[in-house]
Amino acid sequence: MAIALPITNLMSLLTAQQFRTAILVTIGLKNSEIAEFLGTTEHVVKNILKAIYDRAGCWNRVELALRFVSESESRMYDQNKINNEIAELETRATQILHSLPREAMMGCRTLP
C-alpha cells in the first residue's frame, strides 16, 4: 500500500525572505537586482538561492520559476499572503525607483 505524502508548496517550505526571493527570480530579476530589493549583497542572494534550491529540490532558477508559476496557477498558495507579499514588493520597487537619479529611471546617459 502506497503512503500518500503531503504536498508541500514553496510558501510552506521557504522562509519569508526565501519566498520573496523566489518571486523576484520568477519575474526575471538578476541577483544584483534582487540584492537591491532585499537591501543586501549579491553574495547573500547567492546563498539564499542555494538554500532555496536545497529546500525546494530545484537545480536552478528556471526550475524554481517553473515550480512557482505552476503552484501559483494551481492556487496552492494562501491568496491573502501572496497578495500581501506582492504589495510589499511593489512598495519596495517604488522606493527603489524614487531613489534612483532621474537619468537612470529614464534609461538615459548623461553626456559629459
Secondary structure as the mmCIF struct_conf table of DSSP 4:
data_model
#
loop_
_struct_conf.conf_type_id
_struct_conf.id
_struct_conf.beg_label_comp_id
_struct_conf.beg_label_asym_id
_struct_conf.beg_label_seq_id
_struct_conf.end_label_comp_id
_struct_conf.end_label_asym_id
_struct_conf.end_label_seq_id
HELX_LH_PP_P HELX_LH_PP_P1 ALA A 2 ILE A 7
HELX_RH_AL_P HELX_RH_AL_P1 LEU A 10 LEU A 13
BEND BEND1 LEU A 14 LEU A 14
HELX_RH_AL_P HELX_RH_AL_P2 ALA A 16 THR A 26
TURN_TY1_P TURN_TY1_P1 ILE A 27 GLY A 28
HELX_RH_AL_P HELX_RH_AL_P3 ASN A 31 LEU A 38
TURN_TY1_P TURN_TY1_P2 GLY A 39 GLY A 39
BEND BEND2 THR A 40 THR A 40
HELX_RH_AL_P HELX_RH_AL_P4 GLU A 42 ALA A 56
TURN_TY1_P TURN_TY1_P3 GLY A 57 GLY A 57
BEND BEND3 TRP A 59 ASN A 60
HELX_RH_AL_P HELX_RH_AL_P5 ARG A 61 GLU A 73
TURN_TY1_P TURN_TY1_P4 SER A 74 ARG A 75
BEND BEND4 TYR A 77 TYR A 77
HELX_RH_AL_P HELX_RH_AL_P6 GLN A 79 SER A 99
BEND BEND5 LEU A 100 LEU A 100
HELX_RH_AL_P HELX_RH_AL_P7 ARG A 102 MET A 106
TURN_TY1_P TURN_TY1_P5 GLY A 107 GLY A 107
HELX_LH_PP_P HELX_LH_PP_P2 ARG A 109 LEU A 111
#
